[in-house]
Amino acid sequence: MLREQDAAAAKAKYGALLTHESFDFVRSLQPALRNELRDRVSALAEGAGALERRHETWMNEALRDVRSGRQQTWIKRSQQIKALAASVSAIIDRLGPTTTVVVPGDISVQQQVAKTLLEYLQSGGKIKIQPDGTPKLGAFTSKTVKQSEGFFRDVKVNGVPAAAADQLTTVIYWVEAARIIAAMDQAWPVSVEIPQEDTQGEQLQWHETEVEQLDTVLALGEQLEVERTWFQQNSLPVPNWNDLEEIRRYATLVEAASATDEAAAASRPIEQLVDEVSEGRPRPNLHSMPLESGLSTCKVSRTGQLSGIVYTRR
C-alpha cells in the first residue's frame, strides 16, 4: 500500500501534463527510447538556455536563425572573422606589445606617405634626424622629405616622428592591421556595438572571444541537425527548436510517463488481489506466515475496492 501511495503521489506531481496531447504518444514509446529522448532534449535545452543567458547583443538573433535552419550567414561570418583574425594576429605579433603608434587623419593617405618615404630610403636617400627625433629639413632636403612635413608632425611611433626605415615599416603594418580590424568590425551585424578598445591587440581579443561564442552557437545548430534526423528516424514529432519550453516539456513528459508506469506497476498486485476476491478464488494461506500473536487481523482498505477482509488464526 505504501509503495502504491508514493507512486500515485509522484504521478500526481505532473498534473496537467498527464492530459497533454502528446502524453499518450510519449508513454507508448519503449522505455529505452523514452530515456534517450529525455537525455537528448534536456542536453539541447540546457545548451540553448546557457547561450540565451549571455549578454552578447547578437546572440539571440544568431540563436533564432540557427535554430530555424538559417545558419549559413553566420557560418560565413565566422569563417571570415577567423581568417581576418589570423592575418592581423601575425601583424600584431610582429609589431610587439610595447609598440605604440599614432596615425591621425586618413590612415590610407598616411600609409601611402610612409611607403613613399620608405622607398626613398631604400633607394639610397637620407633623412637627417635631430636629437629629439624630428627630421631636419633644410634648403637641400629632398622634395620627397619636404612634402612629408605634415606626416612627420602627426604620425608617431613610440612617441617620436616616424622617420627611420623601421619606424616607417611599423606605420605601414599598423595601418594594415587597422584596416583588417575594421573589416572584422564590418563582418558583424549592424546591431552589434563594437567596443572602443585601447590597442589593436585588445580589439583582436574582443573579436576572437565573440567568434568563439558564435562557434558555440553554430555547434548547437549542427547538433540540432543530428537531433532532427534522430527524431525523424524514430518517427517522433520534431519540436520547435526556438521554443525552449516546448523542448523542456518533452523531457518532462518522459518523466511523467515513467511516473505513470511506476504507479501502474505499484497498483498491479492490489488490483490482482481485488480481482481474486471478487471472483471468489481461494485466499492466501496465512497460517504459514509468522504472526506476533495467535490472532492476526489484516485489513486492506483501498478506495473502497477492498475492505474489511479479516483473517484469523485459531
Backbone torsions as a table, in degrees:
resi	resn	phi	psi	omega
1	MET	NA	-44.2	-178.5
2	LEU	-62.3	-41.2	178.9
3	ARG	-62.6	-40.6	-179.8
4	GLU	-65.4	-41.1	179.9
5	GLN	-64.4	-43.2	178.7
6	ASP	-63.1	-42.8	-179.5
7	ALA	-65.6	-39.6	179.0
8	ALA	-65.6	-39.2	178.7
9	ALA	-65.6	-40.1	178.6
10	ALA	-63.6	-39.8	178.5
11	LYS	-66.1	-41.7	-176.6
12	ALA	-63.5	-24.1	-179.7
13	LYS	-59.4	-24.4	-175.1
14	TYR	-87.6	-4.6	169.5
15	GLY	40.8	-117.6	-173.5
16	ALA	-62.9	-23.1	-179.9
17	LEU	-62.7	-23.9	-179.3
18	LEU	-68.9	-16.8	177.2
19	THR	-112.6	9.9	179.0
20	HIS	-62.9	147.9	-175.2
21	GLU	-61.3	-24.2	-179.4
22	SER	-98.3	-1.1	-173.9
23	PHE	-62.8	-49.9	-177.4
24	ASP	-61.3	-37.1	179.3
25	PHE	-65.1	-46.5	-179.8
26	VAL	-62.6	-40.2	-179.0
27	ARG	-67.7	-25.9	-179.5
28	SER	-73.5	-13.7	-179.1
29	LEU	-72.7	152.8	174.9
30	GLN	-63.5	144.8	-177.5
31	PRO	-53.1	-40.4	-179.1
32	ALA	-63.5	-41.3	179.5
33	LEU	-69.1	-38.0	177.7
34	ARG	-61.7	-44.9	-179.3
35	ASN	-64.5	-39.9	178.1
36	GLU	-65.9	-39.5	176.9
37	LEU	-59.3	-46.7	179.9
38	ARG	-60.6	-45.1	-178.0
39	ASP	-64.2	-40.5	-177.4
40	ARG	-67.5	-49.7	-176.4
41	VAL	-71.8	-30.7	177.6
42	SER	-65.5	-42.9	179.0
43	ALA	-63.7	-41.4	179.2
44	LEU	-64.8	-45.1	-179.1
45	ALA	-62.8	-40.0	179.8
46	GLU	-64.8	-44.3	180.0
47	GLY	-65.4	-45.3	-179.6
48	ALA	-67.0	-39.0	179.4
49	GLY	-63.4	-40.6	179.3
50	ALA	-63.1	-38.0	179.2
51	LEU	-70.4	-39.2	-179.9
52	GLU	-64.2	-27.2	-178.7
53	ARG	-79.7	-6.8	178.1
54	ARG	-75.5	164.3	-171.3
55	HIS	-104.6	3.8	178.4
56	GLU	-61.1	133.6	-175.3
57	THR	-65.5	-24.5	-177.1
58	TRP	-92.7	-7.5	-168.6
59	MET	-60.6	-51.0	-176.5
60	ASN	-63.7	-36.9	177.3
61	GLU	-63.1	-44.4	179.2
62	ALA	-65.1	-43.2	178.9
63	LEU	-61.1	-43.1	180.0
64	ARG	-61.7	-44.4	-179.6
65	ASP	-67.6	-43.8	-177.6
66	VAL	-65.6	-42.1	-179.0
67	ARG	-72.5	-15.4	176.6
68	SER	-97.1	3.5	179.0
69	GLY	82.9	16.3	-179.0
70	ARG	-110.9	52.7	-174.1
71	GLN	-93.0	-2.8	-174.0
72	GLN	-60.0	-40.9	178.8
73	THR	-60.6	-40.1	-179.0
74	TRP	-73.6	-32.6	176.0
75	ILE	-63.9	-47.0	178.6
76	LYS	-62.6	-38.6	179.0
77	ARG	-61.8	-44.7	179.2
78	SER	-62.6	-45.3	-178.7
79	GLN	-62.8	-43.1	-178.8
80	GLN	-64.7	-46.5	-177.5
81	ILE	-64.7	-40.8	-179.7
82	LYS	-66.9	-37.6	177.8
83	ALA	-66.0	-43.1	178.4
84	LEU	-66.1	-38.5	179.7
85	ALA	-62.1	-39.4	178.9
86	ALA	-63.7	-39.6	-179.8
87	SER	-67.6	-48.3	-176.4
88	VAL	-71.8	-28.0	178.6
89	SER	-62.6	-39.9	179.0
90	ALA	-64.1	-38.3	179.7
91	ILE	-69.0	-44.1	-179.4
92	ILE	-63.1	-38.2	176.8
93	ASP	-63.2	-37.3	-179.3
94	ARG	-68.4	-38.7	-179.7
95	LEU	-69.2	-33.4	179.5
96	GLY	90.0	154.9	-175.1
97	PRO	-74.0	-18.5	-175.8
98	THR	-98.3	-3.8	-178.3
99	THR	-79.9	129.8	175.5
100	THR	-114.7	136.4	-178.0
101	VAL	-131.6	133.3	175.9
102	VAL	-120.7	118.4	-179.4
103	VAL	-131.8	88.4	179.8
104	PRO	-79.3	168.7	177.0
105	GLY	74.9	-152.9	-179.2
106	ASP	-76.5	107.8	-174.0
107	ILE	-67.8	-26.9	178.6
108	SER	-68.7	-40.0	177.7
109	VAL	-65.8	-44.8	180.0
110	GLN	-62.6	-37.3	178.0
111	GLN	-65.3	-38.7	179.7
112	GLN	-65.9	-38.4	176.7
113	VAL	-63.3	-42.5	178.9
114	ALA	-61.4	-40.4	178.8
115	LYS	-65.0	-41.3	180.0
116	THR	-63.5	-45.0	178.9
117	LEU	-65.2	-37.9	-180.0
118	LEU	-66.7	-40.9	177.7
119	GLU	-63.3	-38.3	178.6
120	TYR	-61.1	-44.8	179.6
121	LEU	-68.4	-39.7	-177.9
122	GLN	-69.4	-22.3	178.6
123	SER	-89.6	7.0	176.7
124	GLY	106.7	-1.7	179.4
125	GLY	-70.7	161.6	-177.7
126	LYS	-125.6	143.2	171.5
127	ILE	-123.5	113.1	-179.9
128	LYS	-75.6	131.8	-177.3
129	ILE	-110.6	130.6	177.2
130	GLN	-82.2	166.1	-177.2
131	PRO	-54.2	-31.8	-178.8
132	ASP	-83.9	3.9	177.1
133	GLY	93.5	-5.8	179.9
134	THR	-85.5	146.1	178.1
135	PRO	-67.0	144.3	177.8
136	LYS	-94.3	117.0	-178.5
137	LEU	-107.0	131.6	-178.8
138	GLY	-144.0	-170.9	-176.4
139	ALA	-63.1	-31.2	-176.2
140	PHE	-99.1	8.2	178.1
141	THR	-68.5	140.6	-178.2
142	SER	-63.7	154.4	-179.3
143	LYS	-60.4	-37.8	-179.1
144	THR	-59.3	-43.1	-178.8
145	VAL	-73.2	-43.0	-179.7
146	LYS	-59.1	-41.8	-179.0
147	GLN	-69.8	-9.9	-179.0
148	SER	-100.4	16.0	-176.3
149	GLU	-57.8	-42.7	178.9
150	GLY	-63.0	-36.7	177.9
151	PHE	-62.3	-46.6	-179.1
152	PHE	-64.1	-32.5	-178.6
153	ARG	-72.4	-35.7	-170.7
154	ASP	-100.4	-37.6	-173.2
155	VAL	-89.6	124.5	-176.2
156	LYS	-127.2	144.7	172.3
157	VAL	-124.7	118.4	-175.8
158	ASN	54.2	36.6	172.8
159	GLY	89.8	-5.8	-179.6
160	VAL	-122.4	158.0	-179.2
161	PRO	-57.6	142.6	178.5
162	ALA	-81.0	98.0	-177.0
163	ALA	-126.1	-25.1	179.1
164	ALA	-85.5	161.5	-176.3
165	ALA	-59.3	-43.7	-178.1
166	ASP	-67.8	-32.5	178.3
167	GLN	-70.4	-41.3	178.4
168	LEU	-64.1	-39.1	177.2
169	THR	-62.9	-40.2	178.1
170	THR	-61.0	-43.4	178.9
171	VAL	-61.7	-44.2	-179.3
172	ILE	-59.4	-46.2	-179.7
173	TYR	-67.9	-38.8	-178.5
174	TRP	-62.3	-43.5	178.7
175	VAL	-64.3	-39.2	178.5
176	GLU	-62.5	-41.4	177.7
177	ALA	-63.5	-41.5	179.0
178	ALA	-62.8	-38.3	179.5
179	ARG	-65.6	-41.4	180.0
180	ILE	-66.7	-42.3	179.1
181	ILE	-63.1	-37.0	177.0
182	ALA	-62.7	-38.6	177.3
183	ALA	-65.3	-35.9	176.7
184	MET	-65.8	-40.6	177.0
185	ASP	-59.0	-43.1	-177.7
186	GLN	-68.8	-20.7	-177.9
187	ALA	-71.1	-23.1	179.8
188	TRP	-81.7	157.9	176.9
189	PRO	-58.7	154.5	-177.0
190	VAL	-63.9	-20.8	-178.8
191	SER	-75.0	-13.6	-177.4
192	VAL	-80.6	128.8	176.4
193	GLU	-91.4	115.3	-179.5
194	ILE	-83.9	122.8	-179.2
195	PRO	-69.2	148.4	178.3
196	GLN	-88.8	93.3	-179.5
197	GLU	-83.6	161.6	-176.0
198	ASP	-77.4	-34.7	-175.2
199	THR	-127.7	161.9	176.8
200	GLN	-64.7	-33.3	177.7
201	GLY	-62.5	-40.7	178.1
202	GLU	-68.8	-37.7	177.3
203	GLN	-63.2	-42.9	177.6
204	LEU	-61.8	-43.1	-178.3
205	GLN	-61.3	-38.3	178.4
206	TRP	-61.2	-47.2	-179.8
207	HIS	-63.1	-40.9	-179.7
208	GLU	-63.9	-39.0	178.4
209	THR	-66.5	-43.2	-179.1
210	GLU	-66.1	-42.8	-177.6
211	VAL	-70.9	-26.3	174.2
212	GLU	-64.6	-41.6	176.1
213	GLN	-67.0	-37.6	177.4
214	LEU	-62.4	-40.3	178.6
215	ASP	-64.6	-31.0	175.2
216	THR	-65.4	-40.0	176.9
217	VAL	-64.4	-43.0	-179.5
218	LEU	-66.3	-34.5	176.3
219	ALA	-64.2	-36.7	174.9
220	LEU	-62.3	-41.0	178.1
221	GLY	-61.0	-41.2	178.0
222	GLU	-64.1	-39.6	179.0
223	GLN	-67.4	-34.5	177.3
224	LEU	-61.9	-37.8	177.6
225	GLU	-64.7	-40.6	177.1
226	VAL	-61.9	-44.8	-178.1
227	GLU	-68.4	-37.7	178.6
228	ARG	-60.8	-42.3	177.2
229	THR	-63.9	-42.1	-179.9
230	TRP	-63.6	-42.8	178.2
231	PHE	-60.0	-45.5	-178.1
232	GLN	-66.6	-40.3	178.9
233	GLN	-63.2	-30.0	-179.2
234	ASN	-100.7	15.2	176.6
235	SER	56.0	39.4	178.8
236	LEU	-104.4	140.3	176.0
237	PRO	-63.0	129.4	-179.1
238	VAL	-77.8	125.3	-179.1
239	PRO	-73.4	167.4	174.1
240	ASN	-78.7	106.9	-174.3
241	TRP	-65.1	-17.3	178.8
242	ASN	-83.5	-6.2	-178.5
243	ASP	-110.1	96.1	-177.7
244	LEU	-62.3	-34.2	180.0
245	GLU	-65.1	-37.9	178.0
246	GLU	-66.2	-39.5	179.0
247	ILE	-65.4	-45.4	179.1
248	ARG	-64.6	-34.8	-179.5
249	ARG	-62.7	-34.5	176.6
250	TYR	-56.9	-47.6	-179.2
251	ALA	-64.7	-39.5	-179.7
252	THR	-69.5	-34.5	176.2
253	LEU	-61.4	-36.6	176.8
254	VAL	-63.3	-43.2	179.5
255	GLU	-65.7	-38.9	177.9
256	ALA	-64.4	-39.6	178.1
257	ALA	-64.3	-41.2	178.7
258	SER	-64.9	-41.2	178.6
259	ALA	-64.4	-37.3	177.9
260	THR	-65.8	-40.2	176.7
261	ASP	-63.1	-41.7	179.5
262	GLU	-63.5	-41.9	179.2
263	ALA	-63.7	-41.0	178.9
264	ALA	-65.1	-40.5	179.8
265	ALA	-65.8	-38.6	179.8
266	ALA	-68.7	-30.0	-179.1
267	SER	-82.5	-20.2	-171.8
268	ARG	-58.2	-46.4	179.9
269	PRO	-60.4	-37.2	-180.0
270	ILE	-71.5	-38.7	176.6
271	GLU	-60.4	-41.2	179.0
272	GLN	-63.9	-40.1	179.3
273	LEU	-65.8	-40.4	176.6
274	VAL	-59.3	-44.6	-180.0
275	ASP	-62.7	-42.3	-178.7
276	GLU	-63.8	-42.9	179.1
277	VAL	-66.1	-42.3	-178.8
278	SER	-63.1	-33.2	-178.1
279	GLU	-89.0	0.3	177.8
280	GLY	71.6	28.2	177.9
281	ARG	-73.2	159.4	179.4
282	PRO	-60.1	138.8	-179.1
283	ARG	-80.6	158.8	178.9
284	PRO	-60.0	146.7	178.3
285	ASN	-80.3	102.3	-177.1
286	LEU	-86.9	-5.7	-178.7
287	HIS	-66.8	-23.9	179.9
288	SER	-84.4	-6.1	-177.9
289	MET	-87.8	137.7	178.6
290	PRO	-67.5	128.2	179.3
291	LEU	-122.2	153.3	-177.0
292	GLU	-77.8	-20.4	-179.7
293	SER	-144.8	176.2	-179.4
294	GLY	-70.8	-17.8	-178.5
295	LEU	-121.4	121.6	179.9
296	SER	-122.8	130.8	178.5
297	THR	-119.4	125.2	179.6
298	CYS	-121.4	117.3	180.0
299	LYS	-111.5	131.4	177.3
300	VAL	-116.4	122.6	179.6
301	SER	-128.0	120.2	-176.4
302	ARG	-146.6	98.3	176.0
303	THR	46.2	37.6	175.2
304	GLY	77.5	-1.1	-176.8
305	GLN	-79.5	-38.0	-175.6
306	LEU	-141.9	116.4	-179.4
307	SER	-151.9	156.9	176.0
308	GLY	66.8	26.5	176.2
309	ILE	-87.1	119.3	-174.1
310	VAL	-122.4	126.6	175.8
311	TYR	-113.4	131.6	-178.8
312	THR	-126.3	130.0	173.3
313	ARG	-93.3	128.2	177.8
314	ARG	-94.2	NA	NA
